[in-house]
Structure formats: C-alpha cells, structure tokens
Amino acid sequence: MPTILGQNQYGKAENRVVKITRDGDTHHIKDLNVSVALSGDLEEVHLSGSNANCLPTDTTKNTVYAFAKEYGIESAEQFGIHLARHFVSSQEPIKRARIRIEEYAWERIETSDGNSRFIGADEVKHSFVRKGQEVRLTEITYDGENWQVISGLKDLIVMNSTNSEFWGYIKDQYTTLKEAYDRILATQVASRWRFNWTSDEQRMPNWERSYEQVKKHMLQAFAETYSLSLQQTLYQMGSRIINNRSEVDEIRFSLPNKHHFLVDLEPFGLKNDTAEGAVYYAADRPYGLIEATVLRDGVEARIPMDLTNL
C-alpha cells in the first residue's frame, strides 16, 4: 500500500543556556531552556536519506549559545525572535521555525551588613536564589513573513483562604459532595496568552513589562473575585488581562482545583469550623480540572486546546 510523508519537523530540544550580564559589580542572570523545531523542504531526508537540505541539529544548538553571547538575552521573546528569524532567513530550505522557551527566574540574595563588611564589599550583587514560583514560557513561530508569539507561565500556585463558595450544582444518586459556603480556593495556574503582534511592520511589545503586567492582573483578579466557582474566577482572570493589556488578544488557562477538605475532628471531641479557623486535608489527586479560553471580541482562537501540546 503506498504511503506519503505527512507533517514533519526537526531540531534540537532543551538547550540549557545561562547568560550572565555584568554591569560593573552588579550581575544579571537569564536562565533559559530553548527548543528549536524547523520545517520546510525536507522530504528527501525522509524519503531517500539525502541530507542536502538538513541543517544539523548540533548547529542549531551552537546557534543558541552563539546568539546568547552575540545578542544577549533581553527577554525570552526577543531571544526567540532573533533565533526564528535567523533560521528562516539564512537557510533557504527552512520555511518555518518554532522556538519554545522556558525561563527560570532568579532573585538577588540580600546579605546582612555584617556579612558584607566581613567579605570587604559594601553590597553583594552577584548572589542569587532560584525563585520557587512559576516557570515563564514562550513560543515563537515564524514563516518568513508572519510571526506568532504565545507566552505564558506554569506552576504558579495561588490560594484564597475564603471568599469562595460552591453550591447549587446538579445532584444525582452518585453525588456525595456537600455544598460549601466558605471554602479554600487553590489552584496551580498554567496559562498561555497570544499577542496580536504578527508583523515587523507593527510596533513590538515590551516583552518584559508585558509579562509582569499580565501576571499582575492575573493575580489581582484571582484575589479580588468573590468566587462562586473556579470557572467564574478563571473568566475574571482572563477578562482582566484582555481589558488591561491591548497587546494580548487571547488567553487560555488550565486550572486544577487543589482541593482542601475539612478534616473530621468530631471523634476527638473537636469542632472544625471554618469561621473559627479550620484544619484541612490537602488532596493532590484526583482533582477537578477547569480549562477555558478568553478572547477579545471578534478574535479567532488560535492557542491549542491541550496546553501540554503547546
């Protein structure tokens, strides 16, 4: 039976690159995990084994490190744009480049005055601790004419210890969940948002400020929404971002409900009342999983539904 070659791509995945920028005694860190995927006129490498149109994946790896030195890393998005433009413009067989980046944040360690004097420095500006919160993400796609930038984050754990309810839901013969009028609402946010910057003719967003502001509005909406469902909170988070950040047209969330159940302490003669401050059992699984996309009116959805396949 005859066969044909379908969609294909290749590249070097998970290139770990750490760039130190020295501004006098003050150092700055950019810590990235960069994956490159290239596609184009690559039929013969599959069909006949000819490598004539194949840029070695080792070369793509070397390019990542060389560009980190040559251009620096202003932001994950800007670095990805440099790489995507290079691969498509410099290699005629390559028609499309996709750059996926995870960024790991570091913050400066604050040292004591006594310790600073001991080591003979007025202020230490080169010591860092890895932040334990979210991982920043971006995906840059370029076909020689059009750009698509989808950024986001994962592993951002948030909690409201009150101002959350869940009641009035469908009940059937298998329903055992009790209605809650004062509960913990906690989730581990995974989110992607798509920028409306698609052409070199447009003004490019300030990627660093945009990320900071999107995260700020996301957290503020989570904190300020009196939640009757996690779905309601999700929509408020997305709406706040769309309404406040003109560069973002679409945002998608995947929010696992990190359930906290009241512990039954009656066998020990103890009341466990939320109004007095309660003790909870934090369950890791199974968990409710709430997912949705929020769009600017009139915009077509383009972020993949399955965030794990971004």
Backbone hydrogen bonds, N-H to C=O, Kabsch-Sander energy under -0.5 kcal/mol:
donor,donor_aa,acceptor,acceptor_aa,energy
10,Y,38,L,-2.1
13,A,11,G,-0.5
15,N,34,V,-3.6
16,R,14,E,-0.8
17,V,15,N,-0.7
17,V,32,L,-2.2
19,K,30,K,-2.8
20,I,18,V,-0.5
21,T,19,K,-0.6
21,T,28,H,-2.6
22,R,20,I,-0.5
23,D,21,T,-0.6
23,D,26,T,-3.5
24,G,22,R,-0.6
26,T,23,D,-1.8
27,H,25,D,-0.6
27,H,125,K,-2.0
28,H,21,T,-2.3
30,K,19,K,-1.8
31,D,104,Y,-0.5
32,L,17,V,-2.8
32,L,30,K,-0.6
33,N,102,E,-2.4
34,V,15,N,-2.6
35,S,100,R,-3.0
36,V,12,K,-2.6
37,A,98,R,-2.2
38,L,10,Y,-3.8
39,S,96,R,-2.2
41,D,93,P,-2.6
42,L,40,G,-1.9
46,H,42,L,-0.8
46,H,43,E,-1.0
47,L,43,E,-2.6
48,S,44,E,-2.5
49,G,44,E,-1.6
50,S,44,E,-1.2
54,C,51,N,-1.8
55,L,53,N,-0.7
59,T,56,P,-0.6
60,T,56,P,-1.5
61,K,57,T,-2.0
62,N,58,D,-2.3
63,T,59,T,-2.3
64,V,60,T,-1.7
65,Y,61,K,-1.6
66,A,62,N,-2.6
67,F,63,T,-2.8
68,A,64,V,-1.7
69,K,65,Y,-1.5
70,E,66,A,-3.1
71,Y,67,F,-2.7
72,G,67,F,-0.8
72,G,68,A,-0.6
79,F,75,S,-2.3
80,G,76,A,-2.2
81,I,77,E,-2.2
82,H,78,Q,-2.1
83,L,79,F,-2.0
84,A,80,G,-2.7
85,R,81,I,-2.4
86,H,82,H,-1.9
87,F,83,L,-2.3
88,V,84,A,-1.9
89,S,85,R,-2.5
90,S,86,H,-2.3
91,Q,87,F,-0.9
92,E,90,S,-0.5
94,I,91,Q,-1.3
95,K,39,S,-2.0
95,K,93,P,-0.6
96,R,39,S,-2.0
97,A,142,Y,-2.5
98,R,37,A,-2.7
99,I,140,I,-3.3
100,R,35,S,-2.6
100,R,98,R,-0.5
101,I,138,T,-3.3
102,E,33,N,-2.0
103,E,136,R,-3.2
104,Y,31,D,-2.7
105,A,103,E,-0.5
107,E,129,V,-2.3
109,I,127,S,-2.8
110,E,108,R,-0.5
111,T,109,I,-0.5
116,S,112,S,-2.2
117,R,113,D,-2.2
118,F,114,G,-1.9
119,I,115,N,-1.9
120,G,116,S,-0.5
120,G,117,R,-0.8
121,A,116,S,-2.5
125,K,123,E,-0.5
129,V,107,E,-2.7
131,K,105,A,-2.1
135,V,154,K,-2.5
136,R,103,E,-2.1
137,L,152,G,-2.7
138,T,101,I,-2.1
139,E,150,I,-2.2
140,I,99,I,-3.3
141,T,148,Q,-2.2
142,Y,97,A,-2.4
143,D,146,N,-1.4
147,W,198,T,-2.8
148,Q,141,T,-2.0
150,I,139,E,-2.3
150,I,148,Q,-0.5
151,S,149,V,-0.5
151,S,193,W,-2.4
152,G,137,L,-2.2
153,L,191,S,-2.1
154,K,135,V,-1.7
156,L,189,V,-1.5
157,I,155,D,-0.9
158,V,156,L,-0.5
158,V,187,T,-2.6
160,N,185,L,-3.0
165,E,227,S,-2.8
166,F,180,A,-3.3
175,T,172,D,-1.8
176,T,174,Y,-0.5
180,A,166,F,-2.7
183,R,164,S,-2.4
185,L,160,N,-2.7
186,A,184,I,-0.5
187,T,158,V,-2.1
188,Q,256,P,-0.7
189,V,156,L,-3.2
189,V,187,T,-0.6
190,A,254,S,-1.3
191,S,153,L,-2.7
192,R,252,R,-2.2
193,W,151,S,-3.7
194,R,250,E,-2.7
195,F,149,V,-2.4
196,N,247,E,-2.3
198,T,196,N,-0.7
202,Q,199,S,-1.5
207,W,205,P,-1.2
210,S,206,N,-2.7
211,Y,207,W,-2.2
212,E,208,E,-2.0
213,Q,209,R,-2.6
214,V,210,S,-2.8
215,K,211,Y,-2.4
216,K,212,E,-2.0
217,H,213,Q,-2.6
218,M,214,V,-2.3
219,L,215,K,-2.5
220,Q,216,K,-2.6
221,A,217,H,-2.4
222,F,218,M,-1.9
223,A,219,L,-2.4
224,E,220,Q,-2.5
225,T,221,A,-1.2
226,Y,224,E,-0.6
227,S,163,N,-2.2
227,S,225,T,-0.9
233,T,229,S,-1.7
234,L,230,L,-2.7
235,Y,231,Q,-2.2
236,Q,232,Q,-2.1
237,M,233,T,-2.4
238,G,234,L,-2.4
239,S,235,Y,-2.8
240,R,236,Q,-2.3
241,I,237,M,-1.6
242,I,238,G,-2.5
243,N,239,S,-2.6
244,N,240,R,-1.2
245,R,241,I,-2.2
246,S,244,N,-0.6
248,V,245,R,-1.6
249,D,194,R,-2.3
250,E,194,R,-1.1
251,I,294,V,-2.4
252,R,192,R,-3.2
253,F,292,A,-2.7
254,S,190,A,-2.6
255,L,290,I,-3.6
257,N,288,G,-3.7
258,K,186,A,-2.6
258,K,256,P,-0.9
259,H,257,N,-1.6
261,F,281,Y,-2.6
263,V,279,V,-2.0
265,L,263,V,-0.9
268,F,265,L,-1.7
269,G,266,E,-2.4
270,L,265,L,-1.9
276,E,273,D,-1.2
277,G,274,T,-1.1
281,Y,261,F,-3.5
282,A,280,Y,-0.6
283,A,259,H,-2.0
283,A,281,Y,-0.8
288,G,257,N,-0.6
290,I,255,L,-2.7
291,E,289,L,-0.5
292,A,253,F,-1.6
294,V,251,I,-3.2
296,R,249,D,-2.6
299,V,296,R,-2.1
307,L,305,M,-0.9
309,N,306,D,-1.9
310,L,307,L,-1.6
